[in-house]
Amino acid sequence: MPVPNPLFKTAKPVIAMIHVGALPGTPASRLTLAEIEAQAVREAKMYRAAGVHGIMLENMHDTPYLRGQVGPEIVASMALIARAVKVTSDLPCGIQILAGANVEALAVAHAAGLDFIRAEGFAFAHVADEGIIESSAAELLRYRRRIGADQVQVWADVKKKHSAHAITADVGIGETAHAVEFMRGDLVIVTGAMTGDAPQKRDVLEVKGHTQLPVYLGSGVTATNLKQFFAAADGFIIGSEFKAGGHWTGAVDPKRVAAFMAVHGRQTKSSK
């Protein structure tokens, strides 16, 4: 059995997504950094009031994404916003910087006092919208040790969404998850094919059968389908379900968050 994540008091935590506004220098950038930060802080307050167990930030509005690295303006902006969200929420917080900017995410997490990063391309390569994303585990964990950030967990996607996996078609998702554990990752994330798509139940079970790491679901979990995944998964990263209209571009809808957390609470009680 996986060891429960020490960051959380509950065995099956809900981590809510904050999709920060388009950052300076990106094509869709319209707001000032102060306005983007204020929006993220408002969402953090709503999430905390609704009883979520953690928060993750992501620069999802920065399309099209750079591959494998971002500029200092993104790192600086995300650090400021992340620190404000961490202080406001007083919850376990993490960050993902797209696309595959895992070293930069780790630097931000360490500087802002965050608890984890979400890393794509940790073990094995895949082809994303931006091109080939190669394994980052060796560089990333050496960098973590070098800057004294060992307390920052690395949550690794396997066969991640919005990607083609033909180049690793002979490597199953379970074997990929085992590689994350072998490469000293801290947690495995399973997703559907794209944002808002639920994972395949068979993928979740295969991953669970190949690793002792906690297995979190990273897309498509809703108040309606939570029951079917609850027993198999160790945690849930929720974005689209918490937004107006169930789409990641919408504003956080407190009613949708409350409805999901109510279902989560009932499932938690019934599983004891």
Secondary structure as GFF3:
##gff-version 3
##sequence-region A 1 272
A	DSSP	beta_strand	14	19	.	.	.	ID=ss1
A	DSSP	alpha_helix	33	50	.	.	.	ID=ss2
A	DSSP	beta_strand	54	58	.	.	.	ID=ss3
A	DSSP	alpha_helix	72	89	.	.	.	ID=ss4
A	DSSP	beta_strand	93	96	.	.	.	ID=ss5
A	DSSP	alpha_helix	102	112	.	.	.	ID=ss6
A	DSSP	beta_strand	116	119	.	.	.	ID=ss7
A	DSSP	beta_strand	126	128	.	.	.	ID=ss8
A	DSSP	beta_strand	131	133	.	.	.	ID=ss9
A	DSSP	alpha_helix	137	146	.	.	.	ID=ss10
A	DSSP	beta_strand	153	157	.	.	.	ID=ss11
A	DSSP	beta_strand	163	164	.	.	.	ID=ss12
A	DSSP	three_ten_helix	166	168	.	.	.	ID=ss13
A	DSSP	alpha_helix	173	182	.	.	.	ID=ss14
A	DSSP	beta_strand	187	190	.	.	.	ID=ss15
A	DSSP	alpha_helix	201	208	.	.	.	ID=ss16
A	DSSP	beta_strand	215	217	.	.	.	ID=ss17
A	DSSP	alpha_helix	226	230	.	.	.	ID=ss18
A	DSSP	beta_strand	235	238	.	.	.	ID=ss19
A	DSSP	three_ten_helix	240	242	.	.	.	ID=ss20
A	DSSP	three_ten_helix	244	246	.	.	.	ID=ss21
A	DSSP	alpha_helix	254	270	.	.	.	ID=ss22
###
